[in-house]
Amino acid sequence: MGSIAGCRGFEIHRAAVGFALVPPDQPELKILHRWLDCWRGVGDMVTGMGRRGYRLHLTNIDASTWRATFSRDAMISAEGFGADRTPWGAVQKVASEALRRAVAKDL
C-alpha cells in the first residue's frame, strides 16, 4: 500500500481530524463541529479512514462511554484507541491517534 502520508487528501483529512478535537470556541470551529459531531460525521470519518485502509470497531461499553479502535488488520492490535461520552468523540480521538502513528511510522 505504500506510505499513508502519500495518500491523496491525507493532509486535509488529518487537519479536519485534528481541528475536531479543538473546542468549538470560534465560528469556523463551530461549523466543523456541526459537521463532525453527529452520526453523519462518524460515517464521513469512517469513510476517510477506510480509504487509508483502516477499519473501525465501535463499542458502547456503558450508558455514558463509547470506545473506538481503528486497525488495518483484524488479527493484530489496533493502531489507535479512543474513549469518550459520545461515539463521534471516540472516533475523532482514535482517528487522530491512528493518523499520528502512521505519520511517525513514515518518518
N, CA, C and O of each residue as an XYZ file, in Angstrom:
428
protein
N       0.822     -1.189      0.000
C       0.000      0.000      0.000
C       0.869      1.257      0.000
O       0.416      2.303     -0.464
N       2.085      1.188      0.499
C       2.978      2.328      0.488
C       2.754      3.260      1.662
O       2.101      2.914      2.647
N       3.307      4.442      1.531
C       3.233      5.444      2.584
C       1.825      6.005      2.713
O       1.246      6.469      1.731
N       1.278      5.965      3.914
C      -0.065      6.513      4.136
C      -0.072      8.019      3.960
O      -1.055      8.587      3.485
N       1.019      8.668      4.340
C       1.088     10.126      4.218
C       1.074     10.558      2.755
O       0.761     11.710      2.457
N       1.407      9.659      1.850
C       1.393      9.968      0.431
C       0.023      9.783     -0.208
O      -0.146     10.092     -1.387
N      -0.952      9.289      0.535
C      -2.296      9.070      0.001
C      -2.963     10.400     -0.322
O      -2.748     11.401      0.361
N      -3.768     10.393     -1.363
C      -4.477     11.601     -1.794
C      -5.386     12.131     -0.682
O      -6.179     11.378     -0.117
N      -5.274     13.383     -0.379
C      -6.131     14.021      0.610
C      -5.734     13.775      2.054
O      -6.460     14.173      2.965
N      -4.606     13.134      2.283
C      -4.210     12.775      3.654
C      -4.093     13.993      4.555
O      -4.613     13.981      5.671
N      -3.427     15.035      4.101
C      -3.199     16.209      4.953
C      -4.507     16.927      5.293
O      -4.665     17.424      6.407
N      -5.441     16.985      4.346
C      -6.738     17.610      4.618
C      -7.499     16.801      5.656
O      -8.082     17.358      6.587
N      -7.491     15.493      5.491
C      -8.170     14.608      6.453
C      -7.541     14.738      7.834
O      -8.248     14.833      8.837
N      -6.226     14.742      7.883
C      -5.518     14.860      9.161
C      -5.836     16.201      9.842
O      -6.002     16.255     11.060
N      -5.918     17.271      9.059
C      -6.249     18.591      9.616
C      -7.673     18.606     10.171
O      -7.904     19.127     11.262
N      -8.626     18.042      9.434
C     -10.020     18.006      9.908
C     -10.122     17.224     11.202
O     -10.811     17.645     12.132
N      -9.443     16.089     11.270
C      -9.451     15.279     12.493
C      -8.838     16.062     13.639
O      -9.386     16.078     14.741
N      -7.713     16.709     13.395
C      -7.044     17.474     14.446
C      -7.886     18.626     14.966
O      -7.981     18.829     16.176
N      -8.497     19.380     14.064
C      -9.333     20.511     14.493
C     -10.618     20.050     15.159
O     -11.196     20.792     15.953
N     -11.077     18.849     14.859
C     -12.283     18.322     15.511
C     -12.061     18.131     17.010
O     -13.021     18.111     17.781
N     -10.815     17.993     17.421
C     -10.502     17.804     18.839
C     -10.372     19.125     19.596
O     -10.230     19.128     20.819
N     -10.420     20.245     18.876
C     -10.328     21.574     19.498
C     -11.739     22.037     19.871
O     -12.648     21.939     19.047
N     -11.940     22.538     21.094
C     -13.278     23.019     21.472
C     -13.782     24.089     20.496
O     -12.998     24.913     20.025
N     -15.081     24.080     20.192
C     -15.634     24.994     19.182
C     -15.868     26.404     19.705
O     -17.013     26.846     19.808
N     -14.800     27.110     20.033
C     -14.905     28.475     20.552
C     -15.033     29.524     19.454
O     -15.565     30.607     19.695
N     -14.556     29.217     18.261
C     -14.575     30.158     17.147
C     -15.631     29.727     16.120
O     -15.955     28.542     16.038
N     -16.167     30.664     15.342
C     -17.207     30.329     14.361
C     -16.787     29.225     13.381
O     -17.587     28.353     13.042
N     -15.531     29.270     12.930
C     -15.056     28.271     11.980
C     -15.063     26.872     12.598
O     -15.388     25.889     11.931
N     -14.702     26.797     13.871
C     -14.696     25.503     14.549
C     -16.119     25.025     14.836
O     -16.372     23.821     14.862
N     -17.042     25.954     15.051
C     -18.441     25.564     15.253
C     -18.996     24.889     14.011
O     -19.754     23.924     14.110
N     -18.621     25.394     12.841
C     -19.051     24.789     11.578
C     -18.485     23.378     11.457
O     -19.207     22.447     11.102
N     -17.209     23.218     11.747
C     -16.578     21.897     11.683
C     -17.249     20.928     12.653
O     -17.511     19.780     12.295
N     -17.525     21.372     13.861
C     -18.163     20.511     14.852
C     -19.594     20.156     14.459
O     -20.048     19.042     14.721
N     -20.313     21.099     13.828
C     -21.659     20.781     13.350
C     -21.619     19.646     12.336
O     -22.534     18.825     12.275
N     -20.562     19.604     11.547
C     -20.399     18.554     10.546
C     -19.983     17.231     11.200
O     -20.562     16.188     10.897
N     -18.993     17.264     12.088
C     -18.404     16.029     12.590
C     -19.024     15.482     13.881
O     -18.880     14.291     14.159
N     -19.697     16.299     14.665
C     -20.217     15.846     15.964
C     -21.629     15.282     15.848
O     -22.556     15.757     16.503
N     -21.779     14.262     15.005
C     -23.061     13.590     14.803
C     -22.774     12.254     14.097
O     -21.631     11.963     13.745
N     -23.814     11.458     13.898
C     -23.618     10.170     13.231
C     -23.123     10.350     11.803
O     -22.338      9.535     11.320
N     -23.563     11.394     11.124
C     -23.078     11.668      9.762
C     -21.563     11.894      9.791
O     -20.840     11.423      8.913
N     -21.091     12.619     10.811
C     -19.657     12.848     10.966
C     -18.898     11.558     11.207
O     -17.795     11.375     10.691
N     -19.490     10.654     11.996
C     -18.860      9.341     12.214
C     -18.726      8.627     10.871
O     -17.675      8.067     10.562
N     -19.789      8.650     10.082
C     -19.747      7.996      8.773
C     -18.697      8.585      7.853
O     -17.985      7.851      7.169
N     -18.595      9.902      7.833
C     -17.585     10.552      6.995
C     -16.173     10.233      7.481
O     -15.267     10.026      6.674
N     -15.988     10.195      8.796
C     -14.676      9.860      9.356
C     -14.299      8.412      9.008
O     -13.161      8.131      8.633
N     -15.259      7.512      9.138
C     -15.016      6.100      8.821
C     -14.701      5.938      7.331
O     -13.824      5.156      6.965
N     -15.409      6.670      6.478
C     -15.137      6.612      5.041
C     -13.723      7.088      4.730
O     -12.998      6.444      3.971
N     -13.333      8.215      5.316
C     -11.982      8.736      5.095
C     -10.904      7.789      5.596
O      -9.901      7.573      4.917
N     -11.105      7.225      6.778
C     -10.118      6.285      7.316
C     -10.115      4.988      6.494
O      -9.068      4.370      6.303
N     -11.290      4.587      6.016
C     -11.375      3.391      5.177
C     -10.570      3.541      3.898
O      -9.990      2.569      3.414
N     -10.529      4.740      3.348
C      -9.727      5.000      2.149
C      -8.234      4.841      2.420
O      -7.442      4.668      1.494
N      -7.864      4.902      3.678
C      -6.463      4.720      4.073
C      -6.201      3.304      4.585
O      -5.117      3.009      5.089
N      -7.197      2.434      4.452
C      -7.015      1.026      4.806
C      -7.405      0.656      6.218
O      -7.118     -0.457      6.658
N      -8.052      1.556      6.946
C      -8.436      1.298      8.329
C      -9.882      0.823      8.431
O     -10.733      1.206      7.628
N     -10.144     -0.008      9.418
C     -11.498     -0.456      9.740
C     -11.811     -0.044     11.167
O     -10.970     -0.154     12.059
N     -13.037      0.433     11.372
C     -13.464      0.907     12.691
C     -14.108     -0.215     13.490
O     -14.835     -1.050     12.952
N     -13.823     -0.213     14.786
C     -14.505     -1.066     15.759
C     -15.036     -0.103     16.818
O     -14.258      0.528     17.534
N     -16.365      0.010     16.915
C     -17.009      0.967     17.819
C     -17.919      0.207     18.770
O     -18.765     -0.578     18.343
N     -17.736      0.449     20.067
C     -18.487     -0.263     21.093
C     -19.043      0.714     22.114
O     -18.350      1.629     22.560
N     -20.299      0.508     22.479
C     -20.917      1.278     23.565
C     -20.743      0.427     24.827
O     -21.511     -0.504     25.068
N     -19.718      0.759     25.635
C     -19.382     -0.124     26.753
C     -20.230      0.106     27.994
O     -20.330     -0.784     28.839
N     -20.838      1.266     28.123
C     -21.859      1.500     29.149
C     -22.672      2.721     28.734
O     -22.452      3.278     27.658
N     -23.594      3.133     29.567
C     -24.524      4.204     29.191
C     -23.844      5.520     28.822
O     -24.412      6.316     28.075
N     -22.648      5.757     29.330
C     -22.001      7.046     29.068
C     -20.598      6.931     28.485
O     -19.831      7.894     28.529
N     -20.251      5.765     27.938
C     -18.900      5.599     27.401
C     -18.918      4.809     26.097
O     -19.475      3.714     26.012
N     -18.292      5.399     25.094
C     -18.083      4.740     23.809
C     -16.589      4.499     23.643
O     -15.770      5.331     24.032
N     -16.245      3.367     23.069
C     -14.840      3.018     22.813
C     -14.693      2.738     21.321
O     -15.518      2.041     20.731
N     -13.644      3.282     20.717
C     -13.400      3.087     19.294
C     -11.945      2.695     19.070
O     -11.043      3.173     19.757
N     -11.739      1.823     18.106
C     -10.389      1.484     17.661
C     -10.389      1.447     16.142
O     -11.402      1.130     15.520
N      -9.243      1.775     15.547
C      -9.036      1.610     14.113
C      -7.892      0.625     13.949
O      -6.885      0.701     14.653
N      -8.057     -0.295     13.016
C      -6.976     -1.226     12.712
C      -6.963     -1.488     11.214
O      -7.975     -1.333     10.531
N      -5.821     -1.882     10.725
C      -5.679     -2.236      9.308
C      -5.813     -3.738      9.117
O      -6.086     -4.206      8.011
N      -5.624     -4.485     10.178
C      -5.716     -5.947     10.113
C      -6.410     -6.421     11.382
O      -5.965     -6.116     12.489
N      -7.492     -7.160     11.224
C      -8.272     -7.616     12.384
C      -7.496     -8.582     13.273
O      -7.885     -8.809     14.419
N      -6.423     -9.145     12.773
C      -5.671    -10.138     13.532
C      -4.504     -9.549     14.330
O      -3.800    -10.278     15.028
N      -4.298     -8.229     14.229
C      -3.235     -7.601     15.019
C      -3.841     -6.504     15.876
O      -5.010     -6.156     15.711
N      -3.061     -5.967     16.777
C      -3.583     -4.951     17.695
C      -3.985     -3.675     16.952
O      -3.493     -3.379     15.863
N      -4.889     -2.941     17.576
C      -5.394     -1.706     16.989
C      -4.283     -0.669     16.871
O      -3.340     -0.660     17.662
N      -4.406      0.192     15.887
C      -3.421      1.246     15.661
C      -3.839      2.562     16.300
O      -3.214      3.599     16.079
N      -4.881      2.511     17.077
C      -5.350      3.682     17.792
C      -6.514      3.293     18.680
O      -7.248      2.355     18.371
N      -6.685      4.005     19.775
C      -7.759      3.739     20.736
C      -8.306      5.073     21.213
O      -7.547      6.005     21.476
N      -9.623      5.162     21.322
C     -10.238      6.372     21.844
C     -11.486      6.042     22.632
O     -12.237      5.141     22.258
N     -11.713      6.750     23.704
C     -12.931      6.585     24.503
C     -13.488      7.966     24.807
O     -12.738      8.910     25.053
N     -14.816      8.076     24.786
C     -15.457      9.362     25.011
C     -16.908      9.103     25.396
O     -17.395      7.977     25.289
N     -17.596     10.148     25.844
C     -19.007     10.003     26.198
C     -19.901      9.954     24.974
O     -21.061      9.555     25.070
N     -19.363     10.366     23.791
C     -20.117     10.292     22.545
C     -19.392      9.394     21.545
O     -18.168      9.278     21.602
N     -20.121      8.762     20.639
C     -19.447      7.930     19.633
C     -18.540      8.752     18.722
O     -17.461      8.294     18.346
N     -18.977      9.982     18.359
C     -18.137     10.788     17.476
C     -16.880     11.260     18.184
O     -15.829     11.364     17.551
N     -16.954     11.549     19.475
C     -15.750     11.924     20.219
C     -14.742     10.792     20.253
O     -13.544     11.016     20.080
N     -15.220      9.583     20.475
C     -14.329      8.416     20.494
C     -13.701      8.189     19.122
O     -12.508      7.899     19.028
N     -14.490      8.317     18.063
C     -13.976      8.108     16.700
C     -12.966      9.191     16.334
O     -11.943      8.887     15.721
N     -13.226     10.442     16.693
C     -12.283     11.519     16.397
C     -10.955     11.304     17.117
O      -9.888     11.504     16.537
N     -11.026     10.898     18.376
C      -9.789     10.666     19.137
C      -8.972      9.529     18.537
O      -7.755      9.642     18.394
N      -9.636      8.438     18.189
C      -8.904      7.294     17.660
C      -8.363      7.579     16.259
O      -7.273      7.121     15.918
N      -9.101      8.324     15.449
C      -8.597      8.677     14.121
C      -7.340      9.524     14.240
O      -6.370      9.312     13.512
N      -7.357     10.479     15.155
C      -6.186     11.320     15.381
C      -4.980     10.479     15.792
O      -3.878     10.674     15.278
N      -5.186      9.556     16.706
C      -4.096      8.688     17.168
C      -3.567      7.802     16.040
O      -2.354      7.677     15.869
N      -4.454      7.195     15.282
C      -4.031      6.306     14.193
C      -3.256      7.079     13.123
O      -2.241      6.596     12.622
N      -3.728      8.274     12.775
C      -3.029      9.075     11.769
C      -1.685      9.574     12.294
O      -0.711      9.630     11.543
N      -1.624      9.934     13.567
C      -0.349     10.351     14.164
C       0.665      9.209     14.106
O       1.831      9.420     13.775
N       0.215      8.012     14.427
C       1.116      6.843     14.371
C       1.558      6.547     12.950
O       2.705      6.159     12.725
N       0.658      6.725     11.983
C       1.007      6.477     10.582
C       2.090      7.431     10.111
O       3.021      7.029      9.413
N       1.966      8.707     10.495
C       2.975      9.691     10.099
C       4.309      9.358     10.768
O       5.355      9.420     10.122
N       4.283      9.009     12.049
C       5.514      8.669     12.767
C       6.189      7.452     12.140
O       7.416      7.377     12.083
N       5.395      6.517     11.679
C       5.934      5.311     11.041
C       6.614      5.648      9.713
O       7.605      5.021      9.339
N       6.068      6.651      8.997
C       6.623      7.055      7.702
C       7.902      7.862      7.827
O       8.655      7.967      6.859
N       8.169      8.439      9.000
C       9.360      9.296      9.164
C      10.626      8.489      9.231
O      11.711      9.054      9.368
